[in-house]
Amino acid sequence: TEARQLAGRLAARADLSVTLSLAGRTESPVAQGVPVRVGGFGGAQGLAAYLKETGTALLVDATHPYAARITANAAEAARQVGVPILALRRPGWEPVAGDSWTLVDSVAESATALGTAPRRVFLA
């Protein structure tokens, strides 16, 4: 992910103290060269408290494009504490020639679109 790549690049900088935050469902994270914090913060309030406690000077939001809740919490926490925020964005998935996408509007519709034949499904 972008956050891990950025952490790797910043690890050697003596002028920065970097902490990488990973989701609570991350098991056995690979060493990143910087301290790693695993788990949620309890929403914007919890993240704001963490930023304040640690004296964080800049928050970098490098979450994936569809992590709207985390992005909103990061923006609100930064606002509450008065910490600047930098958003590192990668583009969302876009169909390309040769793809076979089935677009649906709901979880129920996606389950129906899978049909009943046995198959291996990858959810991303």
N, CA, C and O atoms as a Tinker XYZ file with bonds, in Angstrom:
   496  protein
     1  N      0.836000   -1.192000    0.000000    73     2
     2  CA     0.000000    0.000000    0.000000    64     1     3
     3  C      0.873000    1.246000    0.000000    63     2     4     5
     4  O      2.068000    1.187000    0.292000    81     3
     5  N      0.260000    2.364000   -0.330000    73     3     6
     6  CA     0.989000    3.627000   -0.357000    64     5     7
     7  C      1.548000    3.988000    1.010000    63     6     8     9
     8  O      2.666000    4.495000    1.103000    81     7
     9  N      0.794000    3.737000    2.065000    73     7    10
    10  CA     1.264000    4.077000    3.414000    64     9    11
    11  C      2.532000    3.297000    3.756000    63    10    12    13
    12  O      3.477000    3.861000    4.308000    81    11
    13  N      2.557000    2.028000    3.437000    73    11    14
    14  CA     3.745000    1.209000    3.716000    64    13    15
    15  C      4.927000    1.645000    2.860000    63    14    16    17
    16  O      6.058000    1.705000    3.343000    81    15
    17  N      4.671000    1.947000    1.602000    73    15    18
    18  CA     5.742000    2.407000    0.722000    64    17    19
    19  C      6.319000    3.731000    1.217000    63    18    20    21
    20  O      7.536000    3.915000    1.241000    81    19
    21  N      5.449000    4.639000    1.607000    73    19    22
    22  CA     5.897000    5.933000    2.118000    64    21    23
    23  C      6.685000    5.754000    3.412000    63    22    24    25
    24  O      7.720000    6.394000    3.599000    81    23
    25  N      6.208000    4.897000    4.301000    73    23    26
    26  CA     6.927000    4.628000    5.554000    64    25    27
    27  C      8.330000    4.115000    5.257000    63    26    28    29
    28  O      9.291000    4.518000    5.912000    81    27
    29  N      8.451000    3.234000    4.277000    73    27    30
    30  CA     9.753000    2.702000    3.902000    64    29    31
    31  C     10.695000    3.780000    3.407000    63    30    32    33
    32  O     11.887000    3.763000    3.713000    81    31
    33  N     10.162000    4.716000    2.643000    73    31    34
    34  CA    10.995000    5.802000    2.120000    64    33    35
    35  C     11.389000    6.796000    3.206000    63    34    36    37
    36  O     12.477000    7.370000    3.161000    81    35
    37  N     10.510000    6.999000    4.175000    73    35    38
    38  CA    10.778000    7.991000    5.221000    64    37    39
    39  C     11.587000    7.434000    6.385000    63    38    40    41
    40  O     12.107000    8.199000    7.197000    81    39
    41  N     11.700000    6.122000    6.476000    73    39    42
    42  CA    12.373000    5.484000    7.614000    64    41    43
    43  C     13.805000    5.973000    7.805000    63    42    44    45
    44  O     14.269000    6.087000    8.939000    81    43
    45  N     14.498000    6.259000    6.733000    73    43    46
    46  CA    15.907000    6.658000    6.818000    64    45    47
    47  C     16.100000    8.141000    7.138000    63    46    48    49
    48  O     17.227000    8.582000    7.366000    81    47
    49  N     15.029000    8.898000    7.157000    73    47    50
    50  CA    15.160000   10.340000    7.404000    64    49    51
    51  C     15.288000   10.624000    8.892000    63    50    52    53
    52  O     14.361000   10.379000    9.663000    81    51
    53  N     16.433000   11.138000    9.285000    73    51    54
    54  CA    16.702000   11.430000   10.698000    64    53    55
    55  C     15.883000   12.610000   11.205000    63    54    56    57
    56  O     15.705000   12.767000   12.413000    81    55
    57  N     15.379000   13.446000   10.288000    73    55    58
    58  CA    14.615000   14.623000   10.699000    64    57    59
    59  C     13.146000   14.320000   10.959000    63    58    60    61
    60  O     12.391000   15.216000   11.337000    81    59
    61  N     12.730000   13.083000   10.764000    73    59    62
    62  CA    11.325000   12.709000   10.939000    64    61    63
    63  C     11.177000   11.574000   11.939000    63    62    64    65
    64  O     12.009000   10.669000   12.004000    81    63
    65  N     10.115000   11.640000   12.708000    73    63    66
    66  CA     9.710000   10.537000   13.576000    64    65    67
    67  C      8.387000   10.040000   13.010000    63    66    68    69
    68  O      7.355000   10.692000   13.169000    81    67
    69  N      8.415000    8.906000   12.360000    73    67    70
    70  CA     7.267000    8.394000   11.609000    64    69    71
    71  C      6.657000    7.198000   12.325000    63    70    72    73
    72  O      7.373000    6.313000   12.795000    81    71
    73  N      5.330000    7.175000   12.404000    73    71    74
    74  CA     4.598000    6.011000   12.900000    64    73    75
    75  C      3.629000    5.578000   11.811000    63    74    76    77
    76  O      2.908000    6.407000   11.255000    81    75
    77  N      3.607000    4.296000   11.506000    73    75    78
    78  CA     2.692000    3.735000   10.517000    64    77    79
    79  C      1.516000    3.111000   11.244000    63    78    80    81
    80  O      1.705000    2.301000   12.152000    81    79
    81  N      0.309000    3.479000   10.856000    73    79    82
    82  CA    -0.899000    2.927000   11.464000    64    81    83
    83  C     -1.523000    1.921000   10.505000    63    82    84    85
    84  O     -1.775000    2.230000    9.341000    81    83
    85  N     -1.769000    0.708000   11.010000    73    83    86
    86  CA    -2.393000   -0.344000   10.209000    64    85    87
    87  C     -3.729000   -0.736000   10.828000    63    86    88    89
    88  O     -3.935000   -0.588000   12.032000    81    87
    89  N     -4.622000   -1.230000   10.000000    73    87    90
    90  CA    -5.939000   -1.661000   10.473000    64    89    91
    91  C     -5.802000   -2.779000   11.501000    63    90    92    93
    92  O     -4.834000   -3.540000   11.481000    81    91
    93  N     -6.766000   -2.867000   12.384000    73    91    94
    94  CA    -6.756000   -3.880000   13.433000    64    93    95
    95  C     -6.794000   -5.297000   12.914000    63    94    96    97
    96  O     -6.389000   -6.217000   13.624000    81    95
    97  N     -7.264000   -5.502000   11.704000    73    95    98
    98  CA    -7.345000   -6.854000   11.158000    64    97    99
    99  C     -6.046000   -7.269000   10.472000    63    98   100   101
   100  O     -5.983000   -8.336000    9.860000    81    99
   101  N     -5.002000   -6.432000   10.568000    73    99   102
   102  CA    -3.702000   -6.764000    9.990000    64   101   103
   103  C     -2.982000   -7.725000   10.918000    63   102   104   105
   104  O     -2.654000   -7.370000   12.050000    81   103
   105  N     -2.736000   -8.934000   10.447000    73   103   106
   106  CA    -2.054000   -9.936000   11.265000    64   105   107
   107  C     -0.593000  -10.021000   10.871000    63   106   108   109
   108  O     -0.267000  -10.038000    9.684000    81   107
   109  N      0.280000  -10.073000   11.848000    73   107   110
   110  CA     1.726000  -10.223000   11.639000    64   109   111
   111  C      2.256000   -9.283000   10.561000    63   110   112   113
   112  O      2.748000   -9.743000    9.530000    81   111
   113  N      2.162000   -7.966000   10.787000    73   111   114
   114  CA     2.647000   -7.035000    9.764000    64   113   115
   115  C      4.152000   -7.175000    9.551000    63   114   116   117
   116  O      4.903000   -7.427000   10.494000    81   115
   117  N      4.577000   -7.010000    8.318000    73   115   118
   118  CA     5.989000   -7.060000    7.961000    64   117   119
   119  C      6.670000   -5.823000    8.540000    63   118   120   121
   120  O      6.085000   -4.740000    8.539000    81   119
   121  N      7.893000   -5.969000    9.030000    73   119   122
   122  CA     8.641000   -4.837000    9.579000    64   121   123
   123  C      8.747000   -3.738000    8.522000    63   122   124   125
   124  O      9.012000   -4.013000    7.352000    81   123
   125  N      8.537000   -2.502000    8.945000    73   123   126
   126  CA     8.512000   -1.387000    8.015000    64   125   127
   127  C      9.667000   -0.401000    8.204000    63   126   128   129
   128  O      9.805000    0.537000    7.418000    81   127
   129  N     10.481000   -0.594000    9.211000    73   127   130
   130  CA    11.565000    0.339000    9.469000    64   129   131
   131  C     11.147000    1.526000   10.308000    63   130   132   133
   132  O     11.970000    2.376000   10.645000    81   131
   133  N      9.868000    1.587000   10.647000    73   131   134
   134  CA     9.330000    2.628000   11.529000    64   133   135
   135  C      8.403000    1.939000   12.527000    63   134   136   137
   136  O      7.941000    0.828000   12.269000    81   135
   137  N      8.125000    2.578000   13.660000    73   135   138
   138  CA     7.163000    1.980000   14.586000    64   137   139
   139  C      5.802000    1.796000   13.909000    63   138   140   141
   140  O      5.371000    2.636000   13.119000    81   139
   141  N      5.142000    0.694000   14.229000    73   139   142
   142  CA     3.833000    0.382000   13.650000    64   141   143
   143  C      2.796000    0.321000   14.757000    63   142   144   145
   144  O      3.006000   -0.319000   15.788000    81   143
   145  N      1.669000    0.996000   14.534000    73   143   146
   146  CA     0.543000    0.945000   15.460000    64   145   147
   147  C     -0.562000    0.174000   14.758000    63   146   148   149
   148  O     -0.953000    0.529000   13.646000    81   147
   149  N     -1.069000   -0.873000   15.390000    73   147   150
   150  CA    -2.114000   -1.699000   14.789000    64   149   151
   151  C     -3.399000   -1.527000   15.580000    63   150   152   153
   152  O     -3.396000   -1.632000   16.807000    81   151
   153  N     -4.501000   -1.262000   14.878000    73   151   154
   154  CA    -5.806000   -1.152000   15.526000    64   153   155
   155  C     -6.446000    0.202000   15.301000    63   154   156   157
   156  O     -5.790000    1.167000   14.909000    81   155
   157  N     -7.738000    0.249000   15.559000    73   155   158
   158  CA    -8.494000    1.480000   15.377000    64   157   159
   159  C     -8.248000    2.482000   16.487000    63   158   160   161
   160  O     -7.582000    2.188000   17.481000    81   159
   161  N     -8.796000    3.666000   16.298000    73   159   162
   162  CA    -8.641000    4.752000   17.265000    64   161   163
   163  C     -9.943000    5.076000   17.985000    63   162   164   165
   164  O     -9.944000    5.851000   18.942000    81   163
   165  N    -11.044000    4.497000   17.541000    73   163   166
   166  CA   -12.331000    4.841000   18.135000    64   165   167
   167  C    -12.933000    6.084000   17.505000    63   166   168   169
   168  O    -13.545000    6.899000   18.195000    81   167
   169  N    -12.764000    6.231000   16.211000    73   167   170
   170  CA   -13.345000    7.357000   15.492000    64   169   171
   171  C    -12.464000    8.594000   15.533000    63   170   172   173
   172  O    -11.320000    8.555000   15.987000    81   171
   173  N    -13.027000    9.690000   15.045000    73   171   174
   174  CA   -12.283000   10.947000   14.945000    64   173   175
   175  C    -11.810000   11.436000   16.305000    63   174   176   177
   176  O    -10.698000   11.949000   16.430000    81   175
   177  N    -12.658000   11.278000   17.337000    73   175   178
   178  CA   -12.278000   11.734000   18.686000    64   177   179
   179  C    -11.049000   10.993000   19.187000    63   178   180   181
   180  O    -10.129000   11.608000   19.726000    81   179
   181  N    -11.028000    9.680000   19.013000    73   179   182
   182  CA    -9.898000    8.874000   19.460000    64   181   183
   183  C     -8.629000    9.196000   18.695000    63   182   184   185
   184  O     -7.546000    9.253000   19.278000    81   183
   185  N     -8.756000    9.407000   17.395000    73   183   186
   186  CA    -7.591000    9.763000   16.593000    64   185   187
   187  C     -7.079000   11.139000   16.994000    63   186   188   189
   188  O     -5.870000   11.351000   17.085000    81   187
   189  N     -7.993000   12.075000   17.233000    73   187   190
   190  CA    -7.584000   13.416000   17.675000    64   189   191
   191  C     -6.813000   13.332000   18.988000    63   190   192   193
   192  O     -5.793000   14.001000   19.155000    81   191
   193  N     -7.294000   12.520000   19.910000    73   191   194
   194  CA    -6.607000   12.352000   21.198000    64   193   195
   195  C     -5.212000   11.774000   20.983000    63   194   196   197
   196  O     -4.252000   12.213000   21.616000    81   195
   197  N     -5.097000   10.793000   20.093000    73   195   198
   198  CA    -3.795000   10.184000   19.799000    64   197   199
   199  C     -2.841000   11.222000   19.212000    63   198   200   201
   200  O     -1.684000   11.309000   19.624000    81   199
   201  N     -3.322000   12.004000   18.255000    73   199   202
   202  CA    -2.479000   13.025000   17.634000    64   201   203
   203  C     -1.969000   14.018000   18.673000    63   202   204   205
   204  O     -0.806000   14.420000   18.655000    81   203
   205  N     -2.862000   14.399000   19.574000    73   203   206
   206  CA    -2.496000   15.355000   20.624000    64   205   207
   207  C     -1.488000   14.736000   21.594000    63   206   208   209
   208  O     -0.472000   15.353000   21.915000    81   207
   209  N     -1.770000   13.516000   22.060000    73   207   210
   210  CA    -0.887000   12.817000   23.015000    64   209   211
   211  C      0.525000   12.637000   22.471000    63   210   212   213
   212  O      1.503000   12.772000   23.205000    81   211
   213  N      0.624000   12.334000   21.188000    73   211   214
   214  CA     1.928000   12.031000   20.595000    64   213   215
   215  C      2.629000   13.257000   20.027000    63   214   216   217
   216  O      3.770000   13.165000   19.574000    81   215
   217  N      1.960000   14.400000   20.045000    73   215   218
   218  CA     2.566000   15.614000   19.502000    64   217   219
   219  C      2.793000   15.543000   18.003000    63   218   220   221
   220  O      3.758000   16.106000   17.485000    81   219
   221  N      1.908000   14.854000   17.315000    73   219   222
   222  CA     2.025000   14.691000   15.866000    64   221   223
   223  C      1.916000   16.046000   15.176000    63   222   224   225
   224  O      1.012000   16.829000   15.466000    81   223
   225  N      2.849000   16.316000   14.256000    73   223   226
   226  CA     2.896000   17.602000   13.564000    64   225   227
   227  C      2.249000   17.562000   12.181000    63   226   228   229
   228  O      1.905000   18.611000   11.635000    81   227
   229  N      2.078000   16.373000   11.605000    73   227   230
   230  CA     1.473000   16.223000   10.283000    64   229   231
   231  C      0.821000   14.853000   10.190000    63   230   232   233
   232  O      1.410000   13.851000   10.594000    81   231
   233  N     -0.388000   14.810000    9.661000    73   231   234
   234  CA    -1.108000   13.554000    9.440000    64   233   235
   235  C     -1.157000   13.300000    7.936000    63   234   236   237
   236  O     -1.606000   14.157000    7.175000    81   235
   237  N     -0.701000   12.143000    7.516000    73   235   238
   238  CA    -0.773000   11.764000    6.104000    64   237   239
   239  C     -1.848000   10.692000    5.971000    63   238   240   241
   240  O     -1.734000    9.614000    6.554000    81   239
   241  N     -2.887000   10.993000    5.205000    73   239   242
   242  CA    -3.949000   10.025000    4.932000    64   241   243
   243  C     -3.581000    9.301000    3.644000    63   242   244   245
   244  O     -3.738000    9.841000    2.549000    81   243
   245  N     -3.091000    8.075000    3.784000    73   243   246
   246  CA    -2.702000    7.265000    2.625000    64   245   247
   247  C     -3.565000    6.007000    2.554000    63   246   248   249
   248  O     -3.092000    4.942000    2.157000    81   247
   249  N     -4.826000    6.136000    2.939000    73   247   250
   250  CA    -5.750000    5.004000    2.898000    64   249   251
   251  C     -6.164000    4.714000    1.458000    63   250   252   253
   252  O     -5.903000    5.509000    0.555000    81   251
   253  N     -6.807000    3.574000    1.254000    73   251   254
   254  CA    -7.237000    3.228000   -0.101000    64   253   255
   255  C     -8.409000    4.106000   -0.525000    63   254   256   257
   256  O     -9.072000    4.699000    0.326000    81   255
   257  N     -8.673000    4.199000   -1.820000    73   255   258
   258  CA    -9.654000    5.155000   -2.335000    64   257   259
   259  C    -11.075000    4.992000   -1.794000    63   258   260   261
   260  O    -11.857000    5.942000   -1.833000    81   259
   261  N    -11.418000    3.813000   -1.294000    73   259   262
   262  CA   -12.790000    3.593000   -0.854000    64   261   263
   263  C    -12.941000    3.616000    0.662000    63   262   264   265
   264  O    -13.985000    3.222000    1.182000    81   263
   265  N    -11.925000    4.068000    1.373000    73   263   266
   266  CA   -11.972000    4.136000    2.842000    64   265   267
   267  C    -12.540000    5.481000    3.279000    63   266   268   269
   268  O    -11.874000    6.257000    3.964000    81   267
   269  N    -13.767000    5.743000    2.878000    73   267   270
   270  CA   -14.384000    7.046000    3.129000    64   269   271
   271  C    -14.494000    7.373000    4.614000    63   270   272   273
   272  O    -14.262000    8.516000    5.009000    81   271
   273  N    -14.840000    6.402000    5.436000    73   271   274
   274  CA   -15.002000    6.649000    6.873000    64   273   275
   275  C    -13.670000    7.023000    7.513000    63   274   276   277
   276  O    -13.605000    7.969000    8.298000    81   275
   277  N    -12.613000    6.294000    7.189000    73   275   278
   278  CA   -11.291000    6.581000    7.760000    64   277   279
   279  C    -10.815000    7.957000    7.301000    63   278   280   281
   280  O    -10.278000    8.725000    8.099000    81   279
   281  N    -11.008000    8.267000    6.032000    73   279   282
   282  CA   -10.612000    9.568000    5.503000    64   281   283
   283  C    -11.365000   10.691000    6.203000    63   282   284   285
   284  O    -10.770000   11.708000    6.559000    81   283
   285  N    -12.668000   10.515000    6.404000    73   283   286
   286  CA   -13.464000   11.535000    7.096000    64   285   287
   287  C    -12.998000   11.693000    8.538000    63   286   288   289
   288  O    -12.887000   12.815000    9.033000    81   287
   289  N    -12.725000   10.579000    9.217000    73   287   290
   290  CA   -12.238000   10.644000   10.600000    64   289   291
   291  C    -10.881000   11.339000   10.675000    63   290   292   293
   292  O    -10.636000   12.125000   11.590000    81   291
   293  N    -10.009000   11.056000    9.726000    73   291   294
   294  CA    -8.686000   11.683000    9.709000    64   293   295
   295  C     -8.814000   13.190000    9.529000    63   294   296   297
   296  O     -8.155000   13.959000   10.229000    81   295
   297  N     -9.658000   13.613000    8.595000    73   295   298
   298  CA    -9.853000   15.045000    8.350000    64   297   299
   299  C    -10.427000   15.734000    9.582000    63   298   300   301
   300  O     -9.979000   16.819000    9.952000    81   299
   301  N    -11.410000   15.114000   10.215000    73   299   302
   302  CA   -12.032000   15.700000   11.406000    64   301   303
   303  C    -11.046000   15.751000   12.566000    63   302   304   305
   304  O    -10.980000   16.756000   13.274000    81   303
   305  N    -10.286000   14.694000   12.770000    73   303   306
   306  CA    -9.301000   14.661000   13.860000    64   305   307
   307  C     -8.245000   15.739000   13.656000    63   306   308   309
   308  O     -7.884000   16.445000   14.598000    81   307
   309  N     -7.755000   15.866000   12.441000    73   307   310
   310  CA    -6.746000   16.892000   12.147000    64   309   311
   311  C     -7.311000   18.281000   12.406000    63   310   312   313
   312  O     -6.621000   19.144000   12.949000    81   311
   313  N     -8.561000   18.498000   12.019000    73   311   314
   314  CA    -9.204000   19.790000   12.248000    64   313   315
   315  C     -9.321000   20.077000   13.736000    63   314   316   317
   316  O     -9.018000   21.181000   14.187000    81   315
   317  N     -9.764000   19.076000   14.505000    73   315   318
   318  CA    -9.943000   19.256000   15.948000    64   317   319
   319  C     -8.650000   19.648000   16.649000    63   318   320   321
   320  O     -8.659000   20.480000   17.557000    81   319
   321  N     -7.547000   19.055000   16.231000    73   319   322
   322  CA    -6.267000   19.264000   16.913000    64   321   323
   323  C     -5.447000   20.382000   16.264000    63   322   324   325
   324  O     -4.469000   20.855000   16.844000    81   323
   325  N     -5.844000   20.803000   15.063000    73   323   326
   326  CA    -5.095000   21.847000   14.372000    64   325   327
   327  C     -3.820000   21.342000   13.717000    63   326   328   329
   328  O     -2.839000   22.075000   13.585000    81   327
   329  N     -3.848000   20.073000   13.308000    73   327   330
   330  CA    -2.697000   19.455000   12.648000    64   329   331
   331  C     -2.957000   19.461000   11.141000    63   330   332   333
   332  O     -4.042000   19.074000   10.707000    81   331
   333  N     -1.984000   19.892000   10.338000    73   331   334
   334  CA    -2.191000   19.819000    8.888000    64   333   335
   335  C     -2.323000   18.367000    8.434000    63   334   336   337
   336  O     -1.770000   17.452000    9.045000    81   335
   337  N     -3.067000   18.184000    7.350000    73   335   338
   338  CA    -3.266000   16.838000    6.817000    64   337   339
   339  C     -2.894000   16.836000    5.344000    63   338   340   341
   340  O     -3.221000   17.762000    4.601000    81   339
   341  N     -2.214000   15.794000    4.942000    73   339   342
   342  CA    -1.829000   15.581000    3.556000    64   341   343
   343  C     -2.531000   14.311000    3.098000    63   342   344   345
   344  O     -2.402000   13.264000    3.732000    81   343
   345  N     -3.269000   14.400000    2.004000    73   343   346
   346  CA    -3.979000   13.225000    1.487000    64   345   347
   347  C     -3.239000   12.687000    0.263000    63   346   348   349
   348  O     -3.111000   13.374000   -0.751000    81   347
   349  N     -2.763000   11.467000    0.373000    73   347   350
   350  CA    -2.092000   10.780000   -0.728000    64   349   351
   351  C     -3.133000    9.865000   -1.365000    63   350   352   353
   352  O     -3.575000    8.897000   -0.746000    81   351
   353  N     -3.523000   10.167000   -2.595000    73   351   354
   354  CA    -4.614000    9.434000   -3.241000    64   353   355
   355  C     -4.146000    8.665000   -4.462000    63   354   356   357
   356  O     -3.452000    9.203000   -5.325000    81   355
   357  N     -4.529000    7.420000   -4.521000    73   355   358
   358  CA    -4.342000    6.652000   -5.750000    64   357   359
   359  C     -5.706000    6.579000   -6.426000    63   358   360   361
   360  O     -6.733000    6.658000   -5.751000    81   359
   361  N     -5.732000    6.432000   -7.720000    73   359   362
   362  CA    -7.034000    6.341000   -8.389000    64   361   363
   363  C     -7.750000    5.043000   -8.032000    63   362   364   365
   364  O     -7.117000    4.026000   -7.751000    81   363
   365  N     -9.062000    5.094000   -8.047000    73   363   366
   366  CA    -9.863000    3.891000   -7.838000    64   365   367
   367  C     -9.744000    2.969000   -9.042000    63   366   368   369
   368  O     -9.221000    3.358000  -10.087000    81   367
   369  N    -10.232000    1.753000   -8.886000    73   367   370
   370  CA   -10.191000    0.809000   -9.997000    64   369   371
   371  C    -11.087000    1.303000  -11.116000    63   370   372   373
   372  O    -12.206000    1.756000  -10.879000    81   371
   373  N    -10.587000    1.213000  -12.324000    73   371   374
   374  CA   -11.349000    1.591000  -13.508000    64   373   375
   375  C    -11.316000    0.425000  -14.486000    63   374   376   377
   376  O    -10.281000   -0.223000  -14.644000    81   375
   377  N    -12.440000    0.154000  -15.143000    73   375   378
   378  CA   -12.446000   -0.926000  -16.134000    64   377   379
   379  C    -11.486000   -0.614000  -17.288000    63   378   380   381
   380  O    -11.341000    0.539000  -17.695000    81   379
   381  N    -10.844000   -1.648000  -17.799000    73   379   382
   382  CA    -9.983000   -1.515000  -18.980000    64   381   383
   383  C    -10.415000   -2.560000  -20.004000    63   382   384   385
   384  O    -11.153000   -3.494000  -19.688000    81   383
   385  N     -9.949000   -2.387000  -21.213000    73   383   386
   386  CA   -10.311000   -3.304000  -22.298000    64   385   387
   387  C    -10.021000   -4.745000  -21.890000    63   386   388   389
   388  O     -8.948000   -5.051000  -21.369000    81   387
   389  N    -10.985000   -5.620000  -22.132000    73   387   390
   390  CA   -10.828000   -7.031000  -21.814000    64   389   391
   391  C    -11.415000   -7.430000  -20.475000    63   390   392   393
   392  O    -11.576000   -8.620000  -20.202000    81   391
   393  N    -11.740000   -6.447000  -19.625000    73   391   394
   394  CA   -12.365000   -6.751000  -18.336000    64   393   395
   395  C    -13.784000   -7.260000  -18.551000    63   394   396   397
   396  O    -14.390000   -7.036000  -19.599000    81   395
   397  N    -14.293000   -7.939000  -17.554000    73   395   398
   398  CA   -15.674000   -8.420000  -17.595000    64   397   399
   399  C    -16.339000   -8.047000  -16.274000    63   398   400   401
   400  O    -16.571000   -8.907000  -15.425000    81   399
   401  N    -16.644000   -6.770000  -16.105000    73   399   402
   402  CA   -17.224000   -6.262000  -14.862000    64   401   403
   403  C    -18.740000   -6.404000  -14.889000    63   402   404   405
   404  O    -19.366000   -6.225000  -15.933000    81   403
   405  N    -19.319000   -6.722000  -13.757000    73   403   406
   406  CA   -20.763000   -6.680000  -13.575000    64   405   407
   407  C    -21.024000   -5.636000  -12.499000    63   406   408   409
   408  O    -20.642000   -5.828000  -11.345000    81   407
   409  N    -21.664000   -4.541000  -12.862000    73   407   410
   410  CA   -21.919000   -3.456000  -11.919000    64   409   411
   411  C    -23.259000   -3.673000  -11.231000    63   410   412   413
   412  O    -24.259000   -3.966000  -11.887000    81   411
   413  N    -23.279000   -3.529000   -9.911000    73   411   414
   414  CA   -24.494000   -3.718000   -9.121000    64   413   415
   415  C    -24.660000   -2.536000   -8.175000    63   414   416   417
   416  O    -23.718000   -1.779000   -7.940000    81   415
   417  N    -25.862000   -2.385000   -7.638000    73   415   418
   418  CA   -26.165000   -1.247000   -6.775000    64   417   419
   419  C    -26.311000   -1.597000   -5.304000    63   418   420   421
   420  O    -26.491000   -0.700000   -4.481000    81   419
   421  N    -26.240000   -2.881000   -4.948000    73   419   422
   422  CA   -26.434000   -3.244000   -3.543000    64   421   423
   423  C    -25.765000   -4.585000   -3.251000    63   422   424   425
   424  O    -25.392000   -5.327000   -4.159000    81   423
   425  N    -25.627000   -4.870000   -1.970000    73   423   426
   426  CA   -25.082000   -6.161000   -1.549000    64   425   427
   427  C    -25.996000   -7.288000   -2.021000    63   426   428   429
   428  O    -25.522000   -8.309000   -2.519000    81   427
   429  N    -27.297000   -7.104000   -1.864000    73   427   430
   430  CA   -28.252000   -8.134000   -2.284000    64   429   431
   431  C    -28.135000   -8.401000   -3.783000    63   430   432   433
   432  O    -28.146000   -9.552000   -4.219000    81   431
   433  N    -28.025000   -7.336000   -4.558000    73   431   434
   434  CA   -27.913000   -7.496000   -6.008000    64   433   435
   435  C    -26.599000   -8.190000   -6.380000    63   434   436   437
   436  O    -26.558000   -8.970000   -7.331000    81   435
   437  N    -25.536000   -7.912000   -5.641000    73   435   438
   438  CA   -24.258000   -8.568000   -5.938000    64   437   439
   439  C    -24.331000  -10.058000   -5.639000    63   438   440   441
   440  O    -23.779000  -10.866000   -6.386000    81   439
   441  N    -25.006000  -10.433000   -4.554000    73   439   442
   442  CA   -25.159000  -11.852000   -4.216000    64   441   443
   443  C    -25.956000  -12.572000   -5.298000    63   442   444   445
   444  O    -25.625000  -13.697000   -5.670000    81   443
   445  N    -26.993000  -11.935000   -5.799000    73   443   446
   446  CA   -27.806000  -12.514000   -6.862000    64   445   447
   447  C    -26.996000  -12.645000   -8.149000    63   446   448   449
   448  O    -27.113000  -13.642000   -8.862000    81   447
   449  N    -26.173000  -11.635000   -8.447000    73   447   450
   450  CA   -25.388000  -11.631000   -9.685000    64   449   451
   451  C    -24.376000  -12.773000   -9.732000    63   450   452   453
   452  O    -23.944000  -13.168000  -10.815000    81   451
   453  N    -23.993000  -13.308000   -8.574000    73   451   454
   454  CA   -23.041000  -14.423000   -8.545000    64   453   455
   455  C    -23.647000  -15.711000   -9.079000    63   454   456   457
   456  O    -22.924000  -16.611000   -9.506000    81   455
   457  N    -24.963000  -15.801000   -9.055000    73   455   458
   458  CA   -25.618000  -17.012000   -9.525000    64   457   459
   459  C    -25.511000  -18.128000   -8.502000    63   458   460   461
   460  O    -25.113000  -17.903000   -7.359000    81   459
   461  N    -25.871000  -19.339000   -8.926000    73   459   462
   462  CA   -25.889000  -20.470000   -7.993000    64   461   463
   463  C    -24.830000  -21.523000   -8.293000    63   462   464   465
   464  O    -24.634000  -22.441000   -7.496000    81   463
   465  N    -24.142000  -21.407000   -9.430000    73   463   466
   466  CA   -23.106000  -22.395000   -9.780000    64   465   467
   467  C    -21.916000  -22.254000   -8.827000    63   466   468   469
   468  O    -21.509000  -21.136000   -8.513000    81   467
   469  N    -21.350000  -23.382000   -8.362000    73   467   470
   470  CA   -20.171000  -23.305000   -7.483000    64   469   471
   471  C    -19.012000  -22.607000   -8.196000    63   470   472   473
   472  O    -18.736000  -22.881000   -9.364000    81   471
   473  N    -18.348000  -21.719000   -7.492000    73   471   474
   474  CA   -17.183000  -21.032000   -8.058000    64   473   475
   475  C    -16.394000  -20.365000   -6.944000    63   474   476   477
   476  O    -16.907000  -20.149000   -5.845000    81   475
   477  N    -15.156000  -20.047000   -7.237000    73   475   478
   478  CA   -14.305000  -19.326000   -6.286000    64   477   479
   479  C    -14.518000  -17.831000   -6.525000    63   478   480   481
   480  O    -14.459000  -17.364000   -7.662000    81   479
   481  N    -14.764000  -17.085000   -5.445000    73   479   482
   482  CA   -15.036000  -15.652000   -5.545000    64   481   483
   483  C    -13.979000  -14.885000   -4.761000    63   482   484   485
   484  O    -13.656000  -15.251000   -3.631000    81   483
   485  N    -13.443000  -13.829000   -5.352000    73   483   486
   486  CA   -12.469000  -12.962000   -4.692000    64   485   487
   487  C    -13.153000  -11.635000   -4.394000    63   486   488   489
   488  O    -13.607000  -10.949000   -5.309000    81   487
   489  N    -13.227000  -11.271000   -3.117000    73   487   490
   490  CA   -13.829000   -9.996000   -2.720000    64   489   491
   491  C    -12.720000   -9.007000   -2.401000    63   490   492   493
   492  O    -11.816000   -9.314000   -1.623000    81   491
   493  N    -12.784000   -7.828000   -2.993000    73   491   494
   494  CA   -11.748000   -6.814000   -2.743000    64   493   495
   495  C    -12.391000   -5.508000   -2.338000    63   494   496
   496  O    -11.691000   -4.528000   -2.084000    81   495
